[in-house]
Amino acid sequence: MPKDDPAKSPQRSVIVQGFTNSVLDPDAPMQGPVESGGTIIANTAPGCWGPMITPHLRGGHEVTQPVWVAGAEPGDAVVIRIRDISVTSIATASGHDSSPEGFCLGDPYVAARCPTCDALWPETHIEGVGQDCVRCNVCGNPVKPFEIVHGYTVTFDETRSVGLTLPKAAAEKIAGDADHYAALPDAAQQHSILHYAPSDIPGVMVRMRPFLGQLGTCPSIAMPDSHNAGDFGAFLVGAPHPYALTAEQLAQHKTDGHMDIDAVRAGAILVAPVKVKGAGIYMGDMHAGQGDGEIAGHTMDVAGSVTLQVEVKKGYSIDGPVLFPLPEDLPPMARPFSDAEKAKAARLAAQWGVKEIEVCAPISVIGTAANMNDAIENGLTRAATLLGMTVPEVRNRATINGAIEIGRAPGVIQVTFLAPLARLDAVGLGDLAREQYGL
């Protein structure tokens, strides 16, 4: 929609039909508007590998076109309740990557090039199966900004609860009808990674636990979608391609929508900063499952259906996302205390003259930066600023009543801990904590 279209009434629900060219641009049209409290429904495309081997796409993912949320202004926040995430892919492929020399201008995620034609963002097509299958439309030579060093093809059972990695013959059979097995949405532009047909570890069972690697709001400057975070975004600083930013611009404009945090799944509540009018809710990079850290660099990227409920939180300026995970996704030390535990603490209080026991609730503050240590500092500082505490107090609380969890290496973390409920009430988050944890 135009940047300001008062004639278009907000809708109670918006079905997202389009994708970006892998660039989040605040000046590009948005879908919607959706009313505050309304619903966004989308069929998302696989992230990571598919876009990574599609040279004309200008970021590492293919996310949905952002949605305008009525009433959202810079300095607000948007509460995103994840109502449903369902995998639609029948199979996918992934693995640890390398970037062959000569196939990019500085960053293989952002600026792929054909080393034969020297064309930047060349149009390509598929010929055959394997890692040379993506071919330049002009010269016919392979264009592969990424190779799979060690990888696998995995297919899923009908209930989408278990997967199994496949041997070479089965992987190549799937590659022959890759778009079908990937369940690529009709509007997606990517080449499916299933064309590569990797099969280095056949016969491995995996559990499915789907979540969104990308969920958030549009940054206030055009940037590749996969780089909307402090770690990947650091590659834009001083880059030789047209999407280069300064460190100051990155800090100012990013919204940290690319988290790869496995707790961003159905039932979780995310509070995201608003840096452009209309917020621009977008999503993508659904993963069938992942352990903390996404340590191989990539995981099982899938297509899927997503239902969100969004609500504007006026006058709520935050620097980055705040998450209220499902209770089972909290680290053990950050889970709400049971009645039996509270009774034991009450006896200790009576014995030692403690007049009041603090009532607390879980919260998870996201931190991002170019490396893990700086991401932890970023998360601690954000949590202290949000809750009106000192950083040393947050460190203590995260140590005895929480944990630092890794979302993604090299630099996305969660500072998760039990915070005083009175402090959460004071900063306008107490009701969300009560809703999520039944307090």
C-alpha positions, 0 to 999 in steps of 0.5 A: 500500500502507499505510505499513507492511504487513509482511504483504505480501511484496515482489515481484520485479516490479511493474507500475504501473497507476495515476497520481497527480492530478499531486500527489506525496503521501507520505501517499497509498497506494503500489503494490508493494512491490518487492524491492531488486533487483527490476523496475518496469514502467510505461506512462507518460502524456504530461507537460506539455501534456496535464495543463497543459490539463486543469484538474482536475489539480493539477500540470504532469504526470501521473506514475505512482503511486509504488512502495514499495521494500522496505527503503528508509528516509529517509537511504538512496538508491535506485540506478535502472538504466534498462533500457528506454524505448520510445515508444508514441505515434503523434503528439504536439503541443507548442510555446512557451506563454503563460498567459492572464490570469484562468485560474489562482490564482497558478500555471497549472500548479497551480491552474487556474480557470474565470474564468466560474464562478470554480471552482478545478480545474474538471471539463472536456470537449472540444468541437471542435478548437483552443485553445478546445476545453477547456470547463467542465462547469458553464458551458460556457466555454473554460478554458485556463490555457495557450495555444500561442504557436507550436507543431507537431503531429508524427508518428513513423515505425513504428520510432520513430526519426524524426518529421515535423511536419504541416500544418493539415489533417493536424493536425486529422485527428489531433485527431479521434482524439487519444487513439488517436494519443497512445496515452493509457494507460487510467487517464490523466485528461488531455486530449490536447494533440493536440486543439489541433492546432497546425501552425506549422512543417510539414515539419520532420524531428526525431530521436527520442531518448527519455528520462524528464523525471521519474524519482525518489523521492517528496518528503516533503511533498505537492507538485505533481509538476512542482514537485519541483525547485528551479526550478519548486518556487520557484513554490510559495514564498509561493503563494496556493494550498493547495500553498504552501511556505516556501523552507526546506520546499522545500529540505528535502522536494523530491527533484529528480525533475523534471530534464528531463535528456536523458541520463536514458535507457535504459542510464543509472544514476540514484542518487536520495535517499530521503526517505520510507519505501519511497522511492516510485519514480515516473516520467513526462513521457517526451520523444521527444527534446530538445536541452539546456535544453528552451529552448521550455519544452516538447518532444515529450511522449509516452506510452511503456513503461519498465522499471527495476531498483531497488536500495536503497543503505543509509545513503547520505544525499544531497541530490539525484540523481547520474547515470552517463550513457551514455558517448556522453552524456558531454561530450567532456572528461569521457569516460574516457581511451583507452589511447592517451591513457593511454600519452601521459600515461605518457610525460609522467609519465616525462619530468617525474617524476610518480610516479603518474597519477590513475585517474578516472571520470565522474560527473554531479551534478544541481543545481537552483535558481530560476535557472541561476547558483544551480543551478550553485552548488547542483550544485557544492556537492552534488558537493563534499559528496558527494566530500569536495572543496572547491568550488574543486577541483570547479570546476577539475575540471569545467573541465578534465575536464568541463562544466556542462550545462543540463538545463532552463531556468530552473534544472536543471544537471549538473556532469559531470566525471572524478573520482578513482576512489579518491574514488568508491570511498571514497564508495561509487560506484566500483562503479557507475562501473566497471559503467557505463564498463567500468573 
